[in-house]
Amino acid sequence: MQATFLPSATCEAPAKVNLSLEILGRRADGYHELRSVVMPVSLFETVEVRSRADAEVRVETVAEDGVSLAALDGLPPEKHLAAKAVRAMQRALGRPERGADVRIVKRIPIGAGMAGGSADAAGVLACLRAMWAPDMPEADWLAAGASVGSDVPALQLGGAVLMEGRGERVSRLLAPDEHPAPFWLVVVFPEYSVSTKDVYAAADDPAAAGGLTADPCLWQTLAHSVRHGDARAASGSLFNGLQHTVSLLHPPTSRFCSALREAGALGTLLSGSGSAVFGIAGSEDEAHAVRRRLPPETRSRVVQTLPDGVMAAHGPLVP
């Protein structure tokens, strides 16, 4: 019997925050060796994918919630992570003749350290797996994601994840029967983006690094906090080895963290390589109270972490 392929699918692809980010050194391949506790949060891109009758890949991006698309101006189509995700699935499945049209509704600010582009790629991979290869082994699917970008496998896997290597090694921190309470966060979005490439290059300078590693047991402590939904304990263990570097390159970073603490956040941290910073609150009500206390005109949002679950795609689309 000939296989039947879905013509289209859609996916809500979440942003992420890093509760910890340790930079453990430079690898032989030029990437940095990382160890990070990553959690998706309730800020989503909508990713819609339709199969094409030819090998072409097209990506359309529209913005909501005031997100700027200026950083995408002049970006060659094949450089878009969503397009790279389609090409990765073509290679993984040995079907280079099958293309796709991708439409992204972008709500995650670009250059915020919350993996907006990686979320798009992970969403495309989830859609194409549902459409083209529902029996594709998870390891092969994750490998396709790793070939696209360092943050992609963690978002594909979903839920609380330990990310290692350059991002290609990911493992779940929660068992299937563990469903802890989420953390409530207030995320502040500065009116500037941060170049991940520039931050990692600067971090190699000992004068700028400010300490790239933490307690070897840090990730285990954070994993314990996640499993128990203990926001206060997690707040005491937040760590980002890039924060000092980003604060030197972009001084307002420290001011935003201070504003969150003064507003009542239990702990604050830069997410990834920035520019977004977040504060953990004790509850949903407290998160909204923290947000109200921030200085006027501060662009911010209350989100919750998504401790469990995997990225799911649904199809076909409604015409």
Secondary structure as UniProt FT lines:
FT   STRAND          8..26
FT   TURN            28..29
FT   STRAND          32..51
FT   STRAND          57..63
FT   TURN            65..66
FT   HELIX           70..72
FT   TURN            73..74
FT   HELIX           77..79
FT   HELIX           81..93
FT   TURN            96..97
FT   STRAND          100..106
FT   TURN            110..111
FT   HELIX           116..132
FT   TURN            134..135
FT   HELIX           138..146
FT   TURN            147..148
FT   TURN            150..151
FT   HELIX           152..157
FT   STRAND          161..165
FT   TURN            166..168
FT   STRAND          169..172
FT   TURN            176..177
FT   STRAND          184..188
FT   HELIX           196..203
FT   HELIX           206..209
FT   TURN            216..217
FT   HELIX           218..227
FT   TURN            228..229
FT   HELIX           231..235
FT   TURN            236..237
FT   STRAND          239..240
FT   TURN            241..242
FT   HELIX           243..249
FT   HELIX           252..262
FT   TURN            263..264
FT   STRAND          267..270
FT   TURN            272..273
FT   STRAND          277..281
FT   HELIX           284..293
FT   TURN            296..297
FT   STRAND          300..305
FT   STRAND          313..314
//
